[in-house]
Structure formats: structure tokens, C-alpha cells
Amino acid sequence: MSSKKAAKARRRGEAAIAAAEAPQPISARNAVPSEEMLASLLAAAQAHVDTLDMEAAITVYLQILASSPQCLAAVDGLADAYMQVGDREQAMHALKRSIELQPDGGADRFMNLGQLSEGAGALAWLERGIAMLRKQREACSSSSSDSEPSDAWLRATHELATALCSVAEVFLTDACDEPEAEERCDAAASEAVELVRPLAHQTLLEPYVTLASVRLSQQRPVESRPLLLAALDIIANSDEDALPPFDVRLSCAKLLMEAGEPAQALAEATAACEFAQSDACPSDEREWIPQLLELCEEARAACEAEPCEED
């Protein structure tokens, strides 16, 4: 989106959400569209999202909110669209409005606010989301039979583990100066691993990669290696249509380099690069190819240098 278009969309966003937060006169409340019209507008907005025309989607969502300021679906859709175009300020504004309209709604809104915030502010949002995820997990039946966990419980476990990884990542970056940052970071990453380690079918890479990153930051490379090897096992056992995202695989390969495992790093970077260049890879994910190729070269050079370092 051009800067002029972004500014125009931002002005529309400020006006519409401000109107949504203000008390509505009787005449405005009576002007709300019919349920059929509202459903039609929401479908039109979603169609724009599906075709990646976020500016058009934002326009429709704002049109809905101009007459139906309490429409949660429009507020949530607007937040997602603003996140897609990178309008952090308006996305945060819409997410906060969604929480006002439905405080007990999805925890993902708190997690998104955490991702869009920095430092202590990010931690505060993430911790609110984690508290909600804990409750959701506890509310789920941990077993749909005598031996297998329910899908709902597994999904809640994965969401909670991922959220804890987000907290650890904040501590590793812009909240490293917070009180007891290292201890809190370690606790979050360790809990994430403990949540997923007992699961019979391992599919979530992030906890192992995040805790490995923490261990490396603590100058404990020996303890990071088993975690990274566990991550590689998950990748190796994943179906082609369920492979972990490239950003996590790239992080895993980089950490293998840092942990002194260039051969493993080269193997993973090469496998990821080959998949990224294949017809099976979605075209919008091929942006990772240059970084993967660069890492392959770095790992290959490190492997070739290893024999020279012996003696």
C-alpha cells in the first residue's frame, strides 16, 4: 500500500473506530443495516481478504462499522486487515476495541497485541493471553478416551506452548533488561517444552528451538544440541503438507551453526531450500530461498573448515 493510501486508510480507521467507541444516538442506532445486508457486507470484505486486496477489505469493514459500531466480526476483520498491511497503530486500536466488545473472546487478540507491542507492554498483553489460554486448556477434556488426548486439548496445549515461546522471545530481545528477565525467560521456554514433550505425536517445533536459543544465550551449547536434534526429528517426521514454517526452520539451522553442528545445519538448510524451490511450496513462501541459500553456503564453508581445525 502506498503511503498516501495508507494515510487515507488510517484516517478512515481513526474516524470509524472512534465512532464505534462513542455512545450512539437513537437515530444512528436505528440506521443499522439488516442482518442480511450485514452478512452480505461481511462476505464482501472476506472476498477482498481472500484475494489479498486488503485496502478494499478495510474500506468495507469501515463501512460496516460506520453504521454498526458494535459488529465484532467487522472489528476483528479490520484488525486482521490492518495487521496484514502493516498498520501497527490501527491494528492495535481495533484489537483493543474487540477486547472491549468481548472481554472473554479469543486469546489470539492479546497475543497479537503482544506481538505488536514492545518490552514490558508486550509482556503484559502476552501474559493476559496466556492466562486465558491456561483456562481454556483446563476447561478442555484432557482425554477423549482412556488413552488418547482430545483434539481440543491438544490444540489448547499447542497454543499455550506457542504463547510461552513468544514470551521467551520477548525476554531474549527487547525485554532483556526487565527484572529477573533471564529466569522468567528460562521458565517460559522450559514450560513450553514440558507441555509438548510428553505428546505421542510431536508436531510443534517452536518450543525446542526457543529453549535451545535460551540455552545458547546462557552459554550452554551442550544442552542446546539435544533440543535442536529433537526439532530436526519433528521436521523429518512431518508430512510434506504439514512442514514447520520456514522462519522456524531457518532459526533451527542457524542455532545448529551456533551450537557447533554445521553438518546438521547444512543438511536442514539444504532440505528446506529444496522444498522451497519445489512445485509443492506455495509461491508466497519462496521469499525465504535467498536466506536459505546464504545459510547453506555458510554451513558448507564451516564443514569444509572443520578438518583444518583438527590436530
Secondary structure, DSSP 8 states (H G I E B T S, - for coil): --HHHHHHHHHHHHHHHHHHHS---HHHHTT---HHHHHHHHHHHHHHHHTT-HHHHHHHHHHHHHH-TT-HHHHHHHHHHHHHHT-HHHHHHHHHHHHHH-TTS-THHHHHHHHHS-HHHHHHHHHHHHHHHHHHHHHS-S-SSSSS--HHHHHHHHHHHHHHHHHHHHHHTTTTTSTTHHHHHHHHHHHHHHHHTT-SS----HHHHHHHHHHHHTT-HHHHHHHHHHHHHHHHTS-GGG---HHHHHHHHHHHHHTT-HHHHHHHHHHHHHHHTSTTS-GGGGGGHHHHHHHHHHHHHHHHHHHHH--
